[in-house]
Amino acid sequence: MPKYIIERQMPGVGQAPKEALEEAGQKSKAVLKELGPDIQWVESYVTDDKIYCIYIAPNEELIKKHAEKAGAPASKISQIRMVVDPSVTE
């Protein structure tokens, strides 16, 4: 199944209280449960003004549906074509 990276532009998110991020995560998980097993949240990375989320889903439309229902912006969605890490040089 395809893997995607979602860029969420959220000014100041890196300074948000941990509780606010936990609450957003709980809402996201509730929407994921509602949408069914075809979409999975793998992990997220929080920077000063953006969150980058890794999802597994059959298509971009399902990710957009999740973002809308969860109230989380999906500023940019890109399918991950390849993962490159130091092991590729071995």
MOWONOR-V930251 format. One record per residue. N is the residue number from 0. RES is the residue in three letters. PHI is phi in degrees with one decimal (none if undefined). PSI is psi in radians with two decimals (NA if undefined). OMEGA is omega in radians with two decimals (* if undefined). Layout:
BEGIN
n	res	phi	psi	omega
N	RES	PHI	PSI	OMEGA
N	RES	PHI	PSI	OMEGA
END
This chain:
BEGIN
n	res	phi	psi	omega
0	MET	none	2.48	-3.12
1	PRO	-62.1	2.62	3.08
2	LYS	-115.7	2.46	-3.08
3	TYR	-127.7	2.68	2.94
4	ILE	-114.4	2.25	-3.12
5	ILE	-112.0	2.21	3.08
6	GLU	-98.3	2.13	3.14
7	ARG	-114.3	1.92	3.11
8	GLN	-79.7	2.04	-3.07
9	MET	-143.8	1.48	-3.09
10	PRO	-49.8	2.27	3.10
11	GLY	80.4	0.06	-3.07
12	VAL	-60.7	-0.52	3.14
13	GLY	-66.6	-0.32	3.10
14	GLN	-103.4	0.07	-3.14
15	ALA	-67.4	2.56	3.08
16	PRO	-62.7	2.57	-3.14
17	LYS	-54.0	-0.65	-3.12
18	GLU	-62.6	-0.64	3.13
19	ALA	-66.1	-0.69	3.11
20	LEU	-69.7	-0.64	3.09
21	GLU	-64.2	-0.74	3.13
22	GLU	-62.7	-0.77	3.11
23	ALA	-62.8	-0.69	3.11
24	GLY	-64.6	-0.68	3.11
25	GLN	-65.4	-0.72	3.11
26	LYS	-64.1	-0.75	3.11
27	SER	-59.3	-0.79	3.13
28	LYS	-63.0	-0.65	3.11
29	ALA	-64.3	-0.72	3.12
30	VAL	-67.5	-0.69	3.10
31	LEU	-59.4	-0.74	3.13
32	LYS	-62.5	-0.72	3.12
33	GLU	-64.5	-0.68	-3.10
34	LEU	-76.6	-0.32	3.08
35	GLY	99.0	-3.13	-2.98
36	PRO	-75.4	-0.09	-3.10
37	ASP	-75.0	-0.22	3.13
38	ILE	-123.9	2.31	-3.10
39	GLN	-133.8	2.41	3.04
40	TRP	-92.3	2.13	-3.11
41	VAL	-90.7	-0.99	3.12
42	GLU	-169.4	2.94	3.13
43	SER	-138.0	2.65	3.12
44	TYR	-122.8	2.19	-3.11
45	VAL	-102.2	2.22	3.04
46	THR	-114.6	-2.99	-3.10
47	ASP	-57.7	-0.81	-3.01
48	ASP	-127.7	0.20	-3.13
49	LYS	-147.9	2.74	2.94
50	ILE	-121.9	2.32	3.08
51	TYR	-109.9	2.09	-3.08
52	CYS	-115.0	2.46	3.06
53	ILE	-104.9	2.19	3.13
54	TYR	-129.7	2.67	2.97
55	ILE	-112.4	2.23	-3.11
56	ALA	-159.5	2.74	-3.14
57	PRO	-71.7	-0.40	-3.10
58	ASN	-162.8	2.89	-3.12
59	GLU	-67.4	-0.54	-3.11
60	GLU	-61.6	-0.68	3.13
61	LEU	-67.6	-0.62	3.09
62	ILE	-66.4	-0.73	3.09
63	LYS	-62.2	-0.71	3.12
64	LYS	-61.8	-0.77	3.11
65	HIS	-60.5	-0.82	-3.11
66	ALA	-59.3	-0.76	-3.14
67	GLU	-63.9	-0.86	-3.11
68	LYS	-66.7	-0.59	-3.11
69	ALA	-84.0	-0.20	-3.11
70	GLY	71.8	0.51	3.14
71	ALA	-113.2	2.18	-3.12
72	PRO	-64.3	2.48	3.02
73	ALA	-118.7	1.40	-3.05
74	SER	-62.8	-0.63	3.13
75	LYS	-151.5	2.34	3.11
76	ILE	-122.2	2.20	-3.13
77	SER	-131.0	2.31	3.06
78	GLN	-75.2	2.34	3.10
79	ILE	-80.6	2.09	-3.10
80	ARG	-92.6	-0.49	-3.08
81	MET	-161.0	2.59	3.04
82	VAL	-110.5	2.22	3.13
83	VAL	-120.0	2.25	3.10
84	ASP	-142.7	3.11	-3.08
85	PRO	-57.1	-0.39	-3.11
86	SER	-67.4	-0.33	3.14
87	VAL	-68.6	-0.26	3.13
88	THR	-91.3	-0.04	-3.11
89	GLU	-87.1	NA	*
END
